[in-house]
Amino acid sequence: EVQLVESGGGLVQAGESLRLSCASSGFSFDDSAIVWFRQAPGKEREPISCISSSDGGLYSPDSLKGRFTISSDNAENTVYLQLNSLKPEDTAVYYCAVLDSWGSCDYEDESDVEVWGQGTLVTVSA
């Protein structure tokens, strides 16, 4: 069974940093494409960044560029999202997901997602 479990969320002050983890199991991690998403209150869920064997970082909004960094530890089957210089507007539930492309960061809409994690809440206070 393909599973993704996010962790690392919590309450932080504006300007601080946080590292989110996405622990995976049930598939060939080295041949996958994993995307971080977030959904802020009252807003649509949006993709943040992707990492894969063929490509990565295909989506990089200007507001996030230089603050959020995706990385992975293949030995641990884990993808990370480093959140730096956090702002109150970064408050959201953060999700990781495996794409149905199984190895390419090729995303158009949420129908491309094979499996979602349960999400982890990040709250940034002013």
N, C-alpha and C positions, 0 to 999 in steps of 0.2 A: 504494500500500500504506500503510495506517495504521500508524504507528510511534510509540512513546513510548520515550524514553531518559532514565532517571534518572541524576543525578550529584550530587555534593556530600557524600556520606556519608563517614564516617571515625571516628577515635577522638578523643573529647574528654573533658575533665574535667567532673564534676558542677558545675552552675551556669553552664557556658559555653553559647554559642549556635552554631547551625549553620544554613545555608540550603541547602535541597535544591532542585534544578532538575529540571524535566520538559520536555524538548524534544520537540516533536511535529512530525509531518509527515504528508502524505497525506490530509488532510481539511480542511474549513472550520473553522478554529480558533474563529472568532467565533460559530459556531452549534453549539458543542459543550458538553458537561458533563464536566468532569474531576474525578476524586475521588482524594485521597490516602488510601492504606491503610497499615497497618503490621502486621507479624506478629512478635511477640516469641517467643523460644524457649519451646516448650511451650504456646503459647497460640494461639487462633484468630485468623485475620486479621480486622482490624477497620477500618471506615472512620473517617477522621479529619475530613475537611472536603471540601467540594465548591465549585467555582466554575463558573458558567454564565452565559449571556446572560439567563436568566429568574429565576434564584435562586442562592443560595450559602449555605454554612455551615449546611445543614440538619441536620447531625450535629455535635454539640458536647458531648462528654463533660465532666462536671464536672472531672475530673482534668486535662484538657487546656485547658480554657477559660482564656484569658488568657495562655497560653504559646505556642501554635501559631497561626500566621497564614498564610492562603493568599492569594496574589496572582498577577497575571499580567502579562505584557508581550505584548500582542497583536501588535505589530510583529515580535516574535521568535518567535511561536507557542510561548511558554514559560510554564509555570505553576511557581510557587515555593511552597515551604513553609518558613516561618521558624520554627525551633525555638529557643525561649529557655528559660533556666533549666532546662537539661536535667538529668534524674535518671537514675540507673542503670536504673530500670525502664522508661525510654524506649528502651533498647537493643532494636533490632529491625531487620528488613529493611523498608524503606519503599518502597512501590510507588505509581505513578500509573496511572490507568486511565481510558479513555473509556467513558461509559455508552451503552447502546444507545438511549437516549432522544434523543440527538443535540441537546442544548440545554436540558435540564431536569434539575435535581438531584433526580431521582426514583429512589431506591434502596431496594430491599427485601432483596435478597440478591445473591450473586455472579453469578447468571444474568443480571442486568442489565448486566454488564460486557461491552462489545464487544471491547476490546483491552486487554491488560495490558502495562505496561513490565516490564523485567527485574528491577527492584529495585535499591536501593542500601543498603548496610549502615551503620547508625549504632550505634556502640558508646560507651557512656558509663561511664566509670570513676568509682568513688567517691573 
